[in-house]
Amino acid sequence: MAPLLGKRKRRLQLEDSSEELSAKELDPLEDDYSALFRQYFEANFEPLPTLQLSGSSNVIDASKDANADAQTDWEGLSDEDDGLAKVIDYSAPKHGESGLSRDEFKSFMTSKPPRAEDSTIAASSSKGQAPTDKDDNETDAANLKKDLALQRLLKESHLLEDRSSLEVSGKGRHKALDLRLQDLGSKSSVYTQQKMPIAQRKGIVAKATERENLRRREALENGVILEKAGQGKKKTEVKKRERGVGGPSVGKFRGGTLSLSKRDVAQIQGPKKREKAKR
């Protein structure tokens, strides 16, 4: 509504200015004065060529055109309330279609962690998959196999130092299988011996520490940063039994009865005094 009023106001201002110009140029007194000066000049000198009032005619035509445009363009004030109001209803629920199948939705809602087999089966059974995605999955699987083979080669490289081939055999093969079992979650190695003489165990521990110190010293000389050294296994200290406030300091109190062992009785009585034999 405001832009329409501004447009009408500008048109009215243009009409007023054009009318003022036309009134000034078409004033009859000014025309009489100009005719008298022209006659006087022609009497004394030579006649002047006739001049046409082109400017006044153009102004009159422009004012007429502006009035006509104003009359044709003006249609009154626009009422925006005449149209119907647009009503949007959000009460109806709208559920978009999810791209998950029934099996995928069940596996997603379960509390169990996903398995690698399920992901491969879901990837193979997905419909409408582009050929580029299949190629990417194949390349990812090939790269994963190569990464696993490289990790195994790095872990088992110390078993291949004395051999020319890349395949371990004999005792080395058994050790390689033991390392793979430890990677899969085995708690201890198969070759760990539980019972042995103390001297032999001390020798094994000393050799392992010497080998670890040599490895760390060579890494320090070559500028290689290794992992932080572990503190080793802490000895389990025998914790003393905590007694409550007001509880007995001797024996065990259970079910309203105080039970004393022979040791407790001996501690209470103390050492026996031996009497000297009478002569």
N, C-alpha and C positions, 0 to 999 in steps of 0.2 A: 504493500500500500504506500509506503514511504517513497520508493523509487518512482511510482506513477505521479505522485504530487510534485516531486522535484522536476520531472520531465515537463509537466504542464507549466511550472513556474518559469523554466528556461524559455519555453516557447512564447509565453506572454511577454517576457523581457525583450526577446527578439522582435516581436510584433511592434512593441512600443518604440524601439529605436528606429525601425524602418519607417514608421509613420512620422516620426520627428524629422527624419532626413527628407522625406517626400514633401512635408509641409514647408521646410526651409527652401527647398529648391523650386517649388511651384508657387512661391509667394507672388501675387499680382503686382505689388508695388515694385519689387525688385525687377520684374519683367519690364515695367514701364520705364524705369531708370535706364535699364540696359538698351531699350529701344531708342530713347532720346540721345544717349551717348553715341549710338551707332549712326543715327541720322546726322549728327554734328560732324562726326568723323568722315562720313561719306561726302558731306557737302564741301569740306575743306580738302580732303584727299581723295583717294579712289575708293570705289565700293568694296566692301568686305564679302568674302564668301559666306554662304548660308551655313549655319551650324545646327546640327540636330541634337536635341536633348536625349542622347542615348542613355546617360546615367540615370535620369529620372524615370525613363521607361523601364530600365532594368530593375530599379528599386521598386517601382509599382508592381512589376510582374513578380518579383521575389516576395513582396508582401502578400500578393494575392495567392501565390503558391503556398506560403506559410499558413495563411488563414485556411486554405482548403485542406492542407494536410492536418492541421489542428482539429478541424471539424470531422475529418474522416477517421483520424487515429483516436480521438477521445471517445471512449466507450463508458465513461463513468468509473466509479470506484469498484474494484474487484472484490467480491465477497468470497473469502476462502472457506466460509462455513457452509457454502452450498453443497460441496461434495460430501460423499459418505465417508465416515471415519473408518480407517483400516484397523481391524481387530485381529490380534495375534493371540492364539490360545496355546499356552505351554503346559496345560494340565495333562494332556494325553502323553503317556510315556512313549518314547521313541528309542528303540534299541537297535544300534547298528550291528551289522553282521560281522562277527569276528572271524578271522582267518584260521582259527584253530579247529581241528577236528575233535571228535568226541574222545578218542584215545589220548590225544595231546592235552586236552583239557583235564582229563582225569590224572594224568601224570603231573600236570602243573599244580593241581590242588592237593596232591598227596604230600605228606611230610617227609617221605623218603627222598634222599638225594638222587638226582638223575644219573643214569648209567650211560656209558659211551655207546653201548649197543642200541639203546633207545633212540639216541640222537641220530645215529646212522640210519636206523630203520625209518625214522620220521623224515629224514632228508631224502631217502630213496622213494618213499611213498607219497611225497608231496606232488600235487597235480599242478599242471600249468607252469612248470619250472622252465625258465629260459635255458637254452643250450649253454650260454655263457656261465650261468651259475653251476651247471654240472661240470663244466671244465674247471672252474675254480675249486669245486669240492675235490675233484680228482687230483689237482695239483697240490692242494692242502694235505690230502692224505699221503701223497708221495713224499712231500716235504717232511711230514711227521715221522714217517718210517725212516727217512734218512737221518733225522735228528736223533732218533732212538739208537740207530746203529752207530752214529758218531759218539754218543754218550757212552755206549758200551765199549767202544774201542778205546776211548780215553781212560775209562776205569780199569780196563784189562790190559792196558799197554805195558804195565810192568811185568806181565806174564809173557810178553812176546819179545823181550829184550834179547834173549839168547836164541831166538828162532828166526829163520828167514821167511817163513810163511806167515800169513795173517790169521791162520786158524790154529787155535790151541788144541793140544792133544795130551792124553795121559793125565798126569797130576794137574797140569795147568788147566785142563778142561774141567776137572772137579772143582778147582778153586774158582774158576769163572762161574760155574753153576752156583757155588756158594755165595758169590758176590751178587748174583742176580736174585737169589732167594732173599738176601738181606734187603735189596732194593724193593722187593715185593712186600716186605713187612716182617721178615724173620727177626726174632728178638736177639738171637745169638748165632754165631757161626757154628757150623757142624764140626769144625776142627778144634773148637775150644774144649780142652780137657778139664773136667771138673776136679778129679782127684789125681794128685801127683806129689812127689817129694817136695818139701819146702825149698831145698836148694835149687832144684830144677825150676820151680816157679819164680824164684828170685832172679835166676839167670835170664829167664824169658822177659821178665819185667825190665831188667837192666838193659838188655839188648834193645828192647822197644824204645826206651827212653833215650838211649844213645843214638838210635836211628832218627828219632824225632828231633833231637838237638842238632844233629848233622844237617838235616833238611832245613831247619830254621836258620842255621848259620850260613849255609850256601845261599838261601833266599835273601838274607840280609846283605851279603856281599854282592849279589847280583842286582839288588834294588827291587826285589819282588816283595809285595806286601801279602802276607799270609793272614789266616784267620787268627783270632785271639786264642791264646793258649788256655786250655781248660784247667780248672782247679783240681781235677781228679775227684775220686769218690771220697766223700767225707765219712769218717768213722761214726758209726751210730753210738751215741753215748747212752748209757743206761740212765734213764730218768728216774728220779726218786719219786716215790708215791706221795702225792700231795694230800695232806690231812686237813680236814675242815677245822674251823674255829671251834674249840671246845671238845674236839674229838679225842679219843684216847691215843696217847703216844706209844703205847705198847699193845701188840696184838691187833685183832680185827674184830670190829663190832658189827654184828649182823643179826638182824631179827631180834634186837633187844638183849642179845647175849654177847659177852666178851669172850672170845676164844683165844687162848694163849698157847703157843707152841713151846716145845722143850727149849728151844733157843731163847725165846722170850723169858721163860722162867729162869734159865741160867744167867741171863743178863741182869735180871732183877736181884737174884740171890748173890751174885758175884762169886769170886773164887772161894773154894772151901779152904778153911784154915786147918792145917794138920797139927794135931797135938803131939807134943814130944813124949816119947816113951819114958815111963817112970822107971827108975832104977831101983 
